[in-house]
Amino acid sequence: MAKKLEEYSSSDLERLMMVKKRIETLINNMSEALIGLDETGKILFMNDTALTISNLKKEVVIGNQIQEVAKSNDLIRTLASELILNAKPEPIKLYADQKESYFEKEFIPIKIIPTGKKEEKNIGNVILLKNITSYKEKN
């Protein structure tokens, strides 16, 4: 019985690790900048695009509170304050890809209904930065 439980546990863990790897791959292959936060404001992930435009390293941000990272990074400071204030996000101008670039911000709350409950619970937020430079250059 103990052997069966161990096999079940390891196969379950293996499945979870595979799902985690798929999600990480999907997030990193998106062209938009993505920043994922838990309900306390801890940074869970930043894809490569977000790391590039913020000029940050993954090891510096993952697992840290967004307010801590905001102390030394202007972009993160702007995003954190707008997220906290629930402000209407306006496009932002950044220097990215060796030129001035424009990004549209979107704050996406992540909510679930826990098993056996009827009310939604906020479990975090995703910050999406969409590059709108080509649109801005045409106008």
Backbone hydrogen bonds in HBPLUS format (Angstrom, degrees):
<---DONOR---> <-ACCEPTOR-->    atom                        ^
c    i                          cat <-CA-CA->   ^        H-A-AA   ^      H-
h    n   atom  resd res      DA  || num        DHA   H-A  angle D-A-AA Bond
n    s   type  num  typ     dist DA aas  dist angle  dist       angle   num
A0005-LEU N   A0001-MET O   2.95 MM   4  6.26 159.4  1.99 152.4 157.8     1
A0006-GLU N   A0002-ALA O   2.97 MM   4  6.19 156.6  2.03 146.5 152.8     2
A0007-GLU N   A0003-LYS O   2.93 MM   4  6.21 156.7  1.99 148.9 155.2     3
A0008-TYR N   A0004-LYS O   2.88 MM   4  6.11 159.9  1.92 150.4 156.1     4
A0009-SER N   A0005-LEU O   2.85 MM   4  6.00 162.6  1.88 149.7 154.8     5
A0010-SER N   A0006-GLU O   2.90 MM   4  6.07 164.0  1.93 149.8 154.0     6
A0011-SER N   A0007-GLU O   2.93 MM   4  6.05 155.8  1.99 146.0 152.9     7
A0012-ASP N   A0008-TYR O   2.88 MM   4  6.01 153.7  1.95 147.9 155.4     8
A0013-LEU N   A0009-SER O   2.90 MM   4  6.08 158.0  1.95 147.2 153.6     9
A0014-GLU N   A0010-SER O   2.87 MM   4  5.98 154.9  1.93 141.3 148.6    10
A0015-ARG N   A0011-SER O   2.96 MM   4  6.14 153.1  2.04 141.1 148.0    11
A0016-LEU N   A0012-ASP O   2.96 MM   4  6.24 159.6  2.00 148.9 154.4    12
A0017-MET N   A0013-LEU O   2.89 MM   4  6.11 158.5  1.94 151.9 157.8    13
A0018-MET N   A0014-GLU O   3.00 MM   4  6.21 150.3  2.09 143.7 151.5    14
A0019-VAL N   A0015-ARG O   2.99 MM   4  6.28 157.1  2.04 149.7 155.6    15
A0020-LYS N   A0016-LEU O   2.91 MM   4  6.12 160.4  1.95 149.8 155.4    16
A0021-LYS N   A0017-MET O   2.96 MM   4  6.15 157.3  2.01 144.3 150.1    17
A0022-ARG N   A0018-MET O   2.98 MM   4  6.23 154.4  2.05 146.6 153.3    18
A0023-ILE N   A0019-VAL O   2.99 MM   4  6.25 161.9  2.03 152.9 157.3    19
A0024-GLU N   A0020-LYS O   2.95 MM   4  6.18 164.7  1.97 153.6 157.9    20
A0025-THR N   A0021-LYS O   2.97 MM   4  6.12 156.4  2.03 145.6 151.9    21
A0026-LEU N   A0022-ARG O   2.92 MM   4  6.16 160.2  1.96 150.2 155.6    22
A0027-ILE N   A0023-ILE O   2.93 MM   4  6.14 167.4  1.95 156.5 159.3    23
A0028-ASN N   A0024-GLU O   2.98 MM   4  6.14 162.4  2.01 147.9 152.7    24
A0029-ASN N   A0025-THR O   3.02 MM   4  6.11 133.6  2.24 142.6 154.1    25
A0029-ASN N   A0026-LEU O   3.26 MM   3  5.25 134.3  2.48  95.4 107.6    26
A0030-MET N   A0027-ILE O   3.36 MM   3  5.56 163.6  2.38 105.5 110.2    27
A0033-ALA N   A0129-LEU O   3.05 MM  96  4.94 152.1  2.13 153.0 148.2    28
A0129-LEU N   A0033-ALA O   2.89 MM  96  4.94 160.1  1.93 145.5 149.3    29
A0047-ASN N   A0034-LEU O   3.07 MM  13  5.61 157.8  2.12 149.7 156.1    30
A0035-ILE N   A0127-ILE O   2.94 MM  92  5.02 146.5  2.05 142.4 150.5    31
A0127-ILE N   A0035-ILE O   2.75 MM  92  5.02 163.7  1.78 150.6 156.3    32
A0036-GLY N   A0045-PHE O   2.83 MM   9  5.05 164.7  1.85 143.3 148.5    33
A0044-LEU N   A0036-GLY O   2.70 MM   8  5.30 157.3  1.75 143.2 150.0    34
A0045-PHE N   A0036-GLY O   3.39 MM   9  5.05 158.3  2.44 126.0 127.5    35
A0037-LEU N   A0125-ASN O   2.77 MM  88  5.17 165.6  1.79 167.3 167.6    36
A0125-ASN N   A0037-LEU O   3.05 MM  88  5.17 147.8  2.15 125.0 133.8    37
A0038-ASP N   A0042-LYS O   2.92 MM   4  5.42 152.1  2.00 146.7 155.5    38
A0041-GLY N   A0038-ASP O   3.08 MM   3  5.40 162.2  2.11 113.2 118.9    39
A0066-ILE N   A0041-GLY O   2.87 MM  25  5.73 156.9  1.92 151.1 156.0    40
A0043-ILE N   A0064-ASN O   2.83 MM  21  5.70 171.8  1.84 153.5 153.3    41
A0063-GLY N   A0043-ILE O   2.80 MM  20  5.37 175.6  1.80 159.6 160.4    42
A0051-LEU N   A0047-ASN O   2.98 MM   4  6.30 159.2  2.03 156.2 162.9    43
A0052-THR N   A0048-ASP O   2.91 MM   4  6.08 154.3  1.98 146.5 153.2    44
A0053-ILE N   A0049-THR O   3.03 MM   4  6.32 171.2  2.04 157.5 158.2    45
A0054-SER N   A0050-ALA O   3.05 MM   4  6.03 142.8  2.19 141.8 151.4    46
A0055-ASN N   A0051-LEU O   2.93 MM   4  5.74 112.3  2.40 132.4 147.2    47
A0056-LEU N   A0051-LEU O   3.03 MM   5  5.07 157.1  2.09 143.3 149.1    48
A0055-ASN N   A0052-THR O   3.17 MM   3  5.02 147.5  2.28  96.2 105.9    49
A0060-VAL N   A0057-LYS O   2.96 MM   3  5.40 143.2  2.09 111.5 122.2    50
A0061-VAL N   A0058-LYS O   3.17 MM   3  5.44 132.4  2.41 102.8 114.7    51
A0062-ILE N   A0058-LYS O   3.04 MM   4  5.85 168.7  2.05 160.8 164.1    52
A0064-ASN N   A0061-VAL O   3.00 MM   3  5.48 164.3  2.02 138.0 139.7    53
A0068-GLU N   A0065-GLN O   3.04 MM   3  5.33 128.3  2.32 103.7 116.6    54
A0069-VAL N   A0065-GLN O   3.24 MM   4  6.64 160.7  2.28 154.7 159.0    55
A0070-ALA N   A0066-ILE O   2.84 MM   4  5.95 148.5  1.94 145.0 154.9    56
A0071-LYS N   A0068-GLU O   3.26 MM   3  5.50 145.6  2.38 101.1 110.1    57
A0072-SER N   A0069-VAL O   3.17 MM   3  5.93 155.1  2.24 117.9 123.4    58
A0073-ASN N   A0070-ALA O   3.43 MM   3  5.04 163.3  2.46  95.9 100.6    59
A0077-ARG N   A0073-ASN O   2.90 MM   4  6.06 152.4  1.98 150.3 159.3    60
A0078-THR N   A0074-ASP O   2.96 MM   4  6.20 158.8  2.00 151.5 155.9    61
A0079-LEU N   A0075-LEU O   2.96 MM   4  6.26 167.5  1.98 155.8 159.0    62
A0080-ALA N   A0076-ILE O   2.82 MM   4  5.89 163.9  1.84 150.7 155.5    63
A0081-SER N   A0077-ARG O   3.01 MM   4  6.12 163.5  2.04 147.9 152.3    64
A0082-GLU N   A0078-THR O   3.04 MM   4  6.21 162.3  2.07 150.7 155.7    65
A0083-LEU N   A0079-LEU O   2.92 MM   4  6.03 153.7  1.99 146.9 154.6    66
A0084-ILE N   A0080-ALA O   2.93 MM   4  6.10 164.6  1.96 151.5 155.3    67
A0085-LEU N   A0081-SER O   2.92 MM   4  5.98 163.1  1.94 147.6 152.8    68
A0086-ASN N   A0082-GLU O   2.94 MM   4  5.70 111.7  2.42 130.4 144.8    69
A0087-ALA N   A0082-GLU O   3.03 MM   5  5.03 148.8  2.13 140.8 147.9    70
A0086-ASN N   A0083-LEU O   3.27 MM   3  5.03 147.4  2.38  93.1 102.5    71
A0092-ILE N   A0103-PHE O   2.79 MM  11  5.25 159.0  1.83 150.8 157.5    72
A0103-PHE N   A0092-ILE O   2.81 MM  11  5.25 158.9  1.86 153.3 160.6    73
A0094-LEU N   A0101-SER O   2.72 MM   7  5.22 166.3  1.74 158.3 163.2    74
A0101-SER N   A0094-LEU O   2.60 MM   7  5.22 171.6  1.61 167.0 168.8    75
A0096-ALA N   A0099-LYS O   2.82 MM   3  5.56 141.8  1.96 178.0 167.0    76
A0099-LYS N   A0096-ALA O   3.09 MM   3  5.56 147.7  2.20 112.2 120.8    77
A0132-ILE N   A0102-TYR O   2.77 MM  30  5.43 157.2  1.82 141.3 148.7    78
A0104-GLU N   A0130-LYS O   2.82 MM  26  5.13 160.3  1.85 147.0 150.2    79
A0130-LYS N   A0104-GLU O   2.88 MM  26  5.13 162.6  1.91 151.9 153.6    80
A0106-GLU N   A0128-LEU O   2.88 MM  22  5.09 139.8  2.04 149.5 156.8    81
A0128-LEU N   A0106-GLU O   2.85 MM  22  5.09 170.6  1.86 156.4 159.6    82
A0108-ILE N   A0126-VAL O   2.80 MM  18  5.07 176.9  1.80 161.5 162.1    83
A0126-VAL N   A0108-ILE O   2.84 MM  18  5.07 152.7  1.91 139.0 148.2    84
A0110-ILE N   A0124-GLY O   2.87 MM  14  5.22 173.7  1.87 139.3 137.2    85
A0123-ILE N   A0110-ILE O   2.84 MM  13  5.75 166.7  1.85 161.1 165.8    86
A0112-ILE N   A0121-LYS O   3.00 MM   9  5.44 158.2  2.05 146.8 151.1    87
A0121-LYS N   A0112-ILE O   2.69 MM   9  5.44 152.3  1.77 158.2 168.0    88
A0117-LYS N   A0114-PRO O   2.92 MM   3  5.40 156.3  1.97 142.6 141.8    89
A0136-LYS N   A0132-ILE O   2.98 MM   4  6.27 160.6  2.02 155.2 161.1    90
A0137-GLU N   A0133-THR O   2.84 MM   4  6.04 157.0  1.90 157.7 163.9    91
A0138-LYS N   A0134-SER O   3.27 MM   4  6.38 139.7  2.44 136.7 145.3    92
A0139-ASN N   A0136-LYS O   3.23 MM   3  5.37 136.8  2.43  98.6 109.8    93
